[in-house]
Amino acid sequence: MDAIPTNEAVPASVLVRSTMRYMVKLLNPLIRMAAGRRFVSMAGLVTHTGRRSGRRYTTPVGAHVSGSHCLVPLTFGTGSDWSKNVRAAGGGHLRWQGRDYDLSNPRVYLAADIQSLIKQTYRVPERLGFKMLGIKSFLYLHATAVSH
């Protein structure tokens, strides 16, 4: 599995750029209310630090944790601010299914290069959604459960 160099951009698909980008302002507040909760596996909350502002942000993402890895589809490509922040900081924090994880060692992969990992991590309906949306890249991170 070869990671994509972080300076190589993978853009969002035409469908996402033309449709989804405008829906984010409406959908993110609704998704944020459910993301990270115990019985919600479709979305988690990534907490990250702004690379220029130093501010803390929390962003809903389609993360899944399996064992010691976390895989996140990059719906908006490698140019999304949250993914740039996580990569620049070398990690972040995730709340997923009511559990907290420290994330480290972020690496971007093309979907075509990690198909077996995607199949292990996501169910068929989710994988079909990735194809429909034209998601071409994923962020892979090491996940360590945080005990409270």
N, C-alpha and C positions, 0 to 999 in steps of 0.2 A: 504494500500500500504506500504509494508515494503521495505525499502532501503537495498541494499546489503552492508555489512560492507566494508569500503574502502580498507581494506587489503586483501579482497577476490578477486582474479583475475578471470576475464572472458576473455578468449582468443578470438582472431579473428578466424573465420571459416577457414577450410582447403582451400576453394576456395580463400578467401581473402589473406591468407598467401602465397599461391602458385602463385597467379596471380596478384592481385591488388597491393600488396606491391611494386612490381617493376614498376607498371604503375604510381605510385604517382609522381615520379620525372618529368614525362611527363605531367600528367594531372593537378597537382596542380597549376602550373603557368597559365594554360588556365582557370581553374575554378576560380582562384583568380581574373582574369580580369572581370568576370561577377558577382561573388558573392557579395551579399550585395546591388546590384543595385535595383532600384525601381520595375521593372517588373520581377525580377528573384526571384521566391519563392523557388527554389530547393536548394539554397545554401546561406549561410551567412558567414560573416567574424568574427571570435572570436579573440579578442585581449586579451592576457594573459601575465603574468610575469613569467619568468623562475624561478623555485623553487630553483635552485642552482646558476644560473648565474645572476639572477636579471634583465636580459634583457627582453625587450618587444618583443613579437612575435605576428604575425597575421596569423591565420590559416583558410583556407576555410573548412566549415563543412556543413552538411545537416540539419541545424537548421530550426525549425519552431516556430513562436511565436503565441500563441492563448490566448487572454486575458492577464492574468498576469503570464503565464507560458511559458517556452521555453523548447522544447524537442529536443534532438540531438541523432540520432542513433550513437552508438559507433562501427563504421565499423571495426576498428582495435582493438576492445575490450577495456577493462579498462586500458590496459598498454600503450596507446598512450600518448606521452609527453604532448600534449595540454590538454588532459582531466586530467592528473595528476596535471598539473600546475593550472588549474582552480579549482580543488578540494582542492589543498593545500592552495591556496590564498582565498578560500571561494567565488570565483566568478570571473568575468571579464567583458568584454564589447562585445556587439554584434552589428554589422551593418547588418540589414536584410530588404529587400525590400525598401531600401533608408531611413530607420529609424534607429535611435540609441537606444540601450537599455543597461542599467546596469544590470548585471546578479549577482545573489546572491543565497546562500543556495543550493549549488550543491549536488545532491543525485543521486546515480546510482541505476537503477532498472532493473530487468530481464524483457525482453519483454513479457514473459508469464504472469507476474504479473500486467502489465498495458495495456493489450489489448484494453480496452475500451478507454483509453486516447489516445493510438496510433491511433485508428479508428477515434476519434474526431479531431485529429491534422493533419493526413496525408491522402491523397487521395489513392484510390485503387492501381493505378500503382506504387506509392511509396512504399506502404505496400508489394506489390508483389516483388518489388526489394529487400526489406529487407529480405524477406523469401529466395529469390534466392541467396543472398549473405551470408545467414546464420547469420544475425545480431541477437545477443542474449541479448544485453543490451543497455540501453538508459541512457543519462544524463538528469536529470530533474533540471531546475533552475527557480528561481523566476525572472521574467523580469519586469523591470520598464522603461517605455519610458523616454528618455532624451529629454527635450525641448531645442530648440536652440534659 
